[in-house]
Amino acid sequence: MPLLALLLAIGWLSVSGTSMFWELVGLYSQTGNVQQDAKRQARLAQIVQQQPLFAYHALNTLDDYLVVDRHDVQQKLAWEQRLTAFRPYPDVMLKQAQLQAFAGQRQAAEQTLRTTLASFPTYASQFLDSLDEDEPARQPLRDIAQQTYDKLYYQVSERRISYALWLDSTKNAP
């Protein structure tokens, strides 16, 4: 009897989840229409808040819709912090750091970026390319990325020199 109940529950979840699955598939890509995409973004936010079984996928999709700017910065920051809690990927964390900077949370932004670059130092050059030089709130983040890039480049250069010297010494060995 318990097995039958379990099978019925799984069957019910499968059938009831099918429409939500296809809705998420339809929301996966932006349309390029600002008004339509705003509605889609709102729907994804609603799914995150009201549908726990689909919140993970909806939040990942919602992240693709979020533009890093000063518009509705507190709500965007809340979404990014939620996403970073279980998906601390470099691009997600960079987005969070920028939103923190726009929200006036400079120390938090700097710490977020330092943590990111401590784990993923090779992203420093990509971050430098994506951080607008003309935006004052992003300048401290650019400085951190530049320091990381310089340190990484220096270490690579030192290793290349050491390797070249070692190769040179092996040529003269008997």
N, C-alpha and C positions, 0 to 999 in steps of 0.2 A: 504493500500500500504506500509506504513512504517513497518508493521508487517511482510509482505512478504520479504522485503529487509533484515530485521533483521534475519529472519529464513534462508534466503539464505546465509547470512554472516556466521552465526553459522554453517550451513552445510558445507560451503567451508572450514572454520577453522578446523572442525572435520575431513574432508577428507584429507586436506593438512597436518594436523598434525599427522596423523596415521603413516606415514613412519618415522617421527622423533621420535615418541613415541617408536616404535619398535627398532629403532637404539639405543636409550638411554637404553632400556632394555638389548640389546646385549652388551652394554658397561659397564653395572652395575658392573660386577665382573671381576677382573683381571684374566689373563690367566696363569700367572707364567712364561711366555716367555718374557724376558726383551725387546727384539726388538718389539714384537707385542704390549706389554703394552705401550711402548713409543709412538707408533703410535696412540693407543687408547687415551692416555693422550693428545696428540696433537689435536686429533679430539674433545675431550671434551672441550679443551681450545678454539677451533674454535667455537664450539656451544655457549659457554658462551659469546664470543665476538660478534657473528653475529646473534644469534637467541634469541632475548629477551624473547619470550614466553617460551623458554625451558632453559634459562640461570640458573634459580634457581636449577632445577634438575641436570643439567650438572655440576654446580659448586659443589653441594653436592657430586656427584659421583667423580668428579675430586679430591676432598679432600682425598678420599680413595687411590688414586694413588700416592699422594705426599709423598715422603720419607723425613724425617727431616734430612738433611745433608747439607754440604756446596756447593754441586753442584747446580748451577742455583738458588742460594739462593734469589736473588732479585725478580725473577719471582714467585717463590714459596711464598715468603712473600707477594707479591701483591695479589695473590689468597687468601691466608689465611686472610689477612686484609679485603678483600672484603667479604669473607664468615663470618668472625667474626662480621662484621657490622650488619648483620641480623640474625645470628645464633650463639650467644655468648655462646656456650656450653663449658664445661670445657676442653674437649679433643681438641677442635678446638683452644681454647685460649692458651692451653699449647703448641700446635704446633706453634702457632704464636709467643709466647714468645721465644721458642727455635730458630726459624728462625731469630728473631730480634737479639738474642745473637750472632748467626753465622754471621749476617750482621754487627756486631760491634755496635749495638744499645743497649748497656747494660742497660741504664736507662729505655728505653722503654720496654725492655724485663722484667726487674724487676717490673715495674709498671703493665704490662699486667698480670704477674703472681700474684702479690698482689691483683689486682682487681678480678682475678679468684678465688683465695682462700678466699677472703673476702665474696664472694657469695657462694662458694662451699668448705668450709673448710674440709669436710670429704674426699675430693679427695687428701689431702696432702700425705697420705701414698701411694696411687697409683702413684702419681707424683714422689715421692721419688724412687719407684721401677722402673719407666721408664726413669728417668734422669741418664744418664751414669756418673758414678763417675770419670772415666778417661778422660772425655772431659772438659778441662778448661773453655770453654765458658759456660758450663752448671752449673758450681759450684755455682755461685751466685743464680741461680734458685733453686738448691738443698738446699742451706742455707735457702732461704725463705720458701720452702716447709717444711724443718725440723723445723723451728721456728713455723710455723703454726701447724704442727703435735704435737710438744711439748706442745704448748699452749692448743690445743684441748684435748690432753691426760690429762694435768694437770686439766683442767676444769671438765672433766669426772671423774677423780679420786676424786676431791673435792666433787662433787655431790654424788658419791658413799659413801664417808666417812660421809657426812651430812645425807644421807639417812640411813646409818647403825646406826649412833648415834640416829637419830629419832626413828628408829625401836626399838633400845635398850631402849629408854626412855618410849616407849609405853608398853613395857613388864613389867616395874616396876610400871606403873600407876595403881591406885585402880580400 
